[in-house]
Amino acid sequence: MGAFDVMSKMKGQRNACVAVSRDWVVDFFSQGPPPLVIEFLRRREKTRFYEKFAKLLDIQKSYDSRSVLVVSAGAVGPEEIRLASHFEIYVVEEDDEDSFRTAVSGGDLEINRVVMEKIVSRKSRKFSEDCRAAILDLLDKRWLTAQELREQLRWRYSQKTVNSQIRTLQKKGDVLVLGRTTRGGGIFGIPARIYSVREDLSSPTKTAHLSWAVVDLLRNAERPMPYDWIANSLGVKKHEITAVLRGLAKKGEVKREKDGWKTS
């Protein structure tokens, strides 16, 4: 059950005309005692908050009524809730039956904090989701250090937020440290993604990355590839590929034929 279900069993008039400083048509009105006025605010009509607020406040002043604004998720923000609370207007979400019952019975106005906390939680969750999506979008193009990610996202998210969401992505397995720079910094990337070679890769990382990239390249090649083709495809020098191929050949992962190299 929600606010609509509870209200359907209450004594009062729906779409009632209440004459105060002007004639207001409200969603629900009961003479009481005590008088009770209820307005509903859906997300699609959130721009009407101040109109609803004016109705409730005007009737409240004239009738000393209990005023309740029932909202759908996303219809109001923290500022609107603070304003309503200042004028002792209850704000509850339409699916929160307990808070609605508290409001119509004249309970503690602190129930407005329930909606406030939900809004803050939703915004925080959405903000975090957006940050993670931005990180993945950057890593979809190239592998980056944490510092590089922070720099590219600095106008949208704080360093703390970026660091936190990198850790979340790591825990989920969506992002991994794929290697190190010559300074020892971790380079983040998407698992199983083949990236272009960075100039600042540490020697172990460069060797491991090139080995992986060479095997992947040869595995998908339609015919054996000579040194030059492999080097050009990966954007590195021929002598670097030569060393990698020798290492892979020793491990039995690739082999050399007359026309070039192929996977074993």
C-alpha positions as CSV (number, residue, x, y, z in Angstrom):
1,M,0.0,0.0,0.0
2,G,1.0,3.6,-0.5
3,A,-0.4,7.1,0.2
4,F,-3.1,6.7,-2.5
5,D,-4.5,3.5,-0.9
6,V,-4.5,5.0,2.6
7,M,-6.2,8.2,1.4
8,S,-8.9,6.3,-0.4
9,K,-10.2,5.1,3.0
10,M,-10.1,8.5,4.6
11,K,-13.1,10.8,5.0
12,G,-12.8,13.9,3.0
13,Q,-13.3,15.4,-0.5
14,R,-11.1,14.9,-3.5
15,N,-10.6,17.8,-6.0
16,A,-12.1,20.1,-3.4
17,C,-12.5,23.8,-3.9
18,V,-11.2,25.7,-0.8
19,A,-11.9,29.4,-0.7
20,V,-9.2,31.4,1.2
21,S,-7.3,34.3,-0.3
22,R,-8.4,32.8,-3.5
23,D,-10.4,29.7,-4.7
24,W,-8.0,26.8,-4.7
25,V,-8.7,23.3,-6.1
26,V,-6.8,20.8,-4.0
27,D,-6.3,17.1,-4.4
28,F,-7.8,16.3,-1.0
29,F,-9.4,18.3,1.8
30,S,-11.0,17.2,5.1
31,Q,-12.8,19.6,7.5
32,G,-11.5,17.5,10.3
33,P,-11.0,18.3,13.1
34,P,-8.3,19.1,12.5
35,P,-8.6,20.3,8.9
36,L,-6.3,18.3,6.5
37,V,-5.2,19.3,3.1
38,I,-3.2,17.0,0.8
39,E,-1.6,17.8,-2.6
40,F,0.2,15.3,-4.9
41,L,3.2,16.3,-7.0
42,R,4.4,13.9,-9.7
43,R,7.8,14.0,-11.2
44,R,6.5,15.1,-14.6
45,E,4.9,18.2,-13.0
46,K,7.7,19.1,-10.6
47,T,7.8,22.6,-11.9
48,R,4.4,23.1,-10.2
49,F,6.0,22.7,-6.7
50,Y,5.6,26.4,-5.8
51,E,2.0,26.4,-6.9
52,K,1.3,23.4,-4.7
53,F,3.3,25.0,-1.9
54,A,1.3,28.2,-2.2
55,K,-2.0,26.3,-2.0
56,L,-1.0,24.4,1.1
57,L,0.5,27.5,2.9
58,D,-2.6,29.7,2.1
59,I,-5.1,27.1,3.4
60,Q,-2.9,26.3,6.4
61,K,-2.9,30.0,7.4
62,S,-6.7,30.3,7.2
63,Y,-7.8,26.9,8.5
64,D,-4.8,26.1,10.7
65,S,-4.8,22.9,8.7
66,R,-2.4,20.0,8.6
67,S,-0.7,20.2,5.3
68,V,0.8,17.3,3.4
69,L,2.6,17.2,0.1
70,V,2.9,13.7,-1.4
71,V,5.6,13.4,-4.0
72,S,6.8,10.9,-6.5
73,A,10.5,10.0,-6.6
74,G,12.5,12.9,-8.3
75,A,9.7,15.5,-8.0
76,V,11.5,17.6,-5.3
77,G,15.0,18.3,-4.2
78,P,16.6,19.1,-0.8
79,E,15.8,22.9,-1.1
80,E,12.1,22.3,-1.6
81,I,12.0,20.0,1.3
82,R,13.8,22.5,3.6
83,L,11.4,25.2,2.5
84,A,8.3,23.0,3.2
85,S,9.7,22.0,6.6
86,H,10.3,25.6,7.6
87,F,6.5,26.2,7.1
88,E,5.6,23.0,8.8
89,I,4.4,21.2,5.6
90,Y,4.9,17.5,5.6
91,V,6.6,16.0,2.5
92,V,6.4,12.2,2.0
93,E,6.9,10.0,-1.0
94,E,3.8,8.3,-2.4
95,D,5.0,4.8,-1.7
96,D,5.9,5.5,1.9
97,E,2.8,4.4,3.7
98,D,4.2,4.8,7.2
99,S,5.4,8.4,6.7
100,F,2.1,9.3,5.1
101,R,0.2,7.9,8.1
102,T,2.5,9.9,10.4
103,A,1.9,13.0,8.5
104,V,-1.9,12.9,8.4
105,S,-2.0,12.1,12.1
106,G,0.2,15.1,12.9
107,G,3.3,13.2,13.9
108,D,6.8,14.4,14.1
109,L,7.8,16.7,11.2
110,E,11.2,15.0,11.3
111,I,9.7,12.5,8.8
112,N,10.6,15.0,6.1
113,R,14.2,13.9,6.7
114,V,13.3,10.5,5.4
115,V,12.6,11.9,1.9
116,M,15.7,14.1,2.2
117,E,17.9,11.1,2.9
118,K,16.4,9.2,0.0
119,I,17.1,12.1,-2.4
120,V,20.7,12.5,-1.2
121,S,21.2,8.7,-1.5
122,R,19.8,8.6,-5.0
123,K,21.9,11.6,-6.2
124,S,25.0,10.1,-4.6
125,R,24.3,6.8,-6.3
126,K,23.6,8.4,-9.7
127,F,26.7,10.6,-9.3
128,S,28.9,7.6,-8.6
129,E,27.4,5.7,-11.6
130,D,28.0,8.6,-13.9
131,C,31.7,8.8,-12.7
132,R,32.2,5.1,-13.3
133,A,30.7,5.4,-16.8
134,A,33.1,8.3,-17.5
135,I,36.1,6.3,-16.4
136,L,35.1,3.3,-18.5
137,D,34.6,5.6,-21.5
138,L,38.1,7.0,-21.2
139,L,39.6,3.5,-20.7
140,D,37.7,2.3,-23.7
141,K,40.1,4.4,-25.8
142,R,43.4,4.0,-24.0
143,W,44.9,2.8,-20.8
144,L,45.6,5.5,-18.2
145,T,47.1,6.0,-14.8
146,A,45.0,7.2,-11.9
147,Q,46.6,10.6,-12.2
148,E,45.6,10.8,-15.8
149,L,42.1,9.8,-15.1
150,R,41.8,12.4,-12.4
151,E,43.2,15.1,-14.7
152,Q,40.8,14.3,-17.5
153,L,37.8,14.2,-15.2
154,R,38.8,17.1,-12.9
155,W,36.1,19.5,-14.2
156,R,33.4,17.0,-13.4
157,Y,34.5,15.0,-10.4
158,S,36.7,15.5,-7.4
159,Q,39.9,13.5,-7.0
160,K,38.3,11.6,-4.1
161,T,35.4,10.6,-6.2
162,V,37.5,9.4,-9.1
163,N,39.8,7.4,-6.8
164,S,36.8,5.8,-5.0
165,Q,35.1,4.8,-8.3
166,I,38.3,3.4,-9.7
167,R,38.4,1.1,-6.6
168,T,34.8,0.2,-7.1
169,L,35.4,-0.8,-10.7
170,Q,38.4,-2.8,-9.7
171,K,36.4,-4.7,-7.1
172,K,33.8,-5.5,-9.8
173,G,36.5,-6.7,-12.1
174,D,35.6,-4.1,-14.8
175,V,39.0,-2.4,-14.5
176,L,42.4,-3.9,-13.8
177,V,46.0,-2.6,-13.4
178,L,47.4,-3.9,-16.6
179,G,50.9,-2.7,-16.0
180,R,53.3,-0.1,-14.6
181,T,55.0,3.1,-15.8
182,T,58.8,3.6,-15.5
183,R,58.0,5.5,-12.3
184,G,56.1,2.6,-10.9
185,G,52.6,4.0,-11.3
186,G,49.8,1.6,-12.1
187,I,48.1,1.8,-15.5
188,F,44.4,1.0,-15.5
189,G,42.6,-0.6,-18.4
190,I,39.7,-2.8,-19.4
191,P,40.4,-6.6,-19.1
192,A,41.3,-8.3,-22.3
193,R,41.6,-5.0,-24.2
194,I,44.6,-4.6,-26.4
195,Y,45.9,-1.0,-26.1
196,S,48.5,0.9,-28.1
197,V,52.0,0.9,-26.6
198,R,52.8,3.8,-24.2
199,E,56.2,5.4,-24.3
200,D,56.4,5.4,-20.5
201,L,55.9,1.6,-19.9
202,S,58.3,-0.1,-17.6
203,S,60.4,-2.8,-19.3
204,P,58.5,-5.8,-17.8
205,T,55.2,-4.2,-18.6
206,K,56.2,-3.4,-22.2
207,T,57.5,-6.9,-22.8
208,A,54.3,-8.5,-21.3
209,H,52.1,-6.2,-23.2
210,L,53.8,-6.7,-26.5
211,S,53.9,-10.4,-26.0
212,W,50.1,-10.4,-25.5
213,A,49.5,-8.1,-28.4
214,V,51.7,-10.1,-30.8
215,V,50.0,-13.4,-29.9
216,D,46.6,-11.8,-30.4
217,L,47.6,-10.2,-33.7
218,L,49.0,-13.5,-35.1
219,R,46.1,-15.5,-33.8
220,N,43.7,-13.3,-35.9
221,A,45.9,-13.0,-38.9
222,E,44.9,-14.8,-42.1
223,R,48.5,-15.7,-43.0
224,P,52.0,-15.6,-41.4
225,M,53.3,-12.1,-40.7
226,P,56.9,-10.8,-41.2
227,Y,58.7,-8.7,-38.6
228,D,57.9,-5.4,-40.4
229,W,54.2,-6.1,-40.5
230,I,54.0,-6.9,-36.9
231,A,56.0,-3.9,-35.8
232,N,53.9,-1.5,-38.0
233,S,50.7,-3.0,-36.7
234,L,51.6,-2.4,-33.1
235,G,53.4,0.9,-33.6
236,V,56.8,-0.2,-32.3
237,K,60.3,-0.7,-33.6
238,K,61.4,-3.8,-35.4
239,H,64.1,-4.7,-32.8
240,E,61.5,-4.6,-30.0
241,I,59.3,-7.1,-31.8
242,T,62.3,-9.3,-32.6
243,A,63.1,-9.8,-28.9
244,V,59.4,-10.5,-28.1
245,L,59.0,-13.0,-30.8
246,R,62.2,-14.9,-29.7
247,G,60.8,-15.0,-26.2
248,L,57.4,-16.3,-27.4
249,A,59.1,-18.9,-29.6
250,K,61.0,-20.3,-26.7
251,K,57.7,-20.7,-24.8
252,G,56.2,-22.5,-27.8
253,E,53.5,-19.8,-28.3
254,V,54.6,-18.7,-31.8
255,K,56.7,-20.2,-34.6
256,R,58.5,-18.9,-37.6
257,E,57.8,-20.0,-41.1
258,K,59.1,-19.0,-44.5
259,D,56.7,-16.2,-45.0
260,G,56.7,-14.9,-41.4
261,W,55.4,-15.7,-37.9
262,K,52.2,-17.5,-36.8
263,T,50.9,-18.9,-33.6
264,S,51.8,-22.5,-32.7
